[in-house]
């Protein structure tokens, strides 16, 4: 007779219980960006739809920003740190490598001995994390997961790079995922295309331990036109599949929160999805810039805090970026 591995808890549902965010106080306009690149304020606005973005101060580290966003999400969910079982941080700008940002965040927030890990899926990282957090709760591996997207893109972007310097910014957004009597996080549609890995990547690796860095430090490089074409040609289908897999139609979607890559991509995706006329579309990129893994939770929290998105609304989330990786799911808002 085959031995049982142990009692498996009956699968339950999961949902987002609260949201939070941290935006660095320093606001950087296009004029300041143009001090370092051969461009104009008008060109940046026309190309990206970005007017301002936030840059972190030296003491606003990844962990500091992530902790602030996480604390706000816990407060919104009405939970104490002691009630958190797992901490996940999605980031592509953690230069230290190890230990994880998640472990430091847990310590800063007074969360005792949680499972803690960072995930690297670039601008799709938060949506990847939403799938992981939801499944942890559904399987009974955790009761409450603190999921944070946090980035200091200014650490890895060359301010003199005309193709990228005007796009990226800093910040952190967070959600708490917990159990629910009804489904609150739909099935994820995710994937990657490593054959296009050169479209968004670091310029080169840093020097090995014991060797001095020769030349410029590693910096993010991006083929903007290729990313634009890929996003507007592929991500609409990914979004529609996520809605279908959730047993819904586009008419059911109240809120659309895509990765805030740039305003042109956001608008093109919104048009391609045939959303309801009254559906709310997140356009946080206009004054927050592209914050990679932080962009979806930052935009989501802003819509809730401003009252544009209400409790119980169904939101379609889509993340996409380096890898080329993507993920999408439908969630019910807290």
PyMOL commands that set and color helices and strands:
alter all, ss='L'
color gray80, all
select helices_A, chain A and resi 30-33+41-48+62-77+81-83+101-109+122-139+153-155+194-199+224-245+250-252+263-272+285-288+292-306
alter helices_A, ss='H'
color red, helices_A
select strands_A, chain A and resi 13-22+27-29+52-54+86-90+115-119+144-152+170-180+189-192+200-202+220-222+255-258+280-281+314-321+325-332
alter strands_A, ss='S'
color yellow, strands_A
deselect
rebuild
show_as cartoon
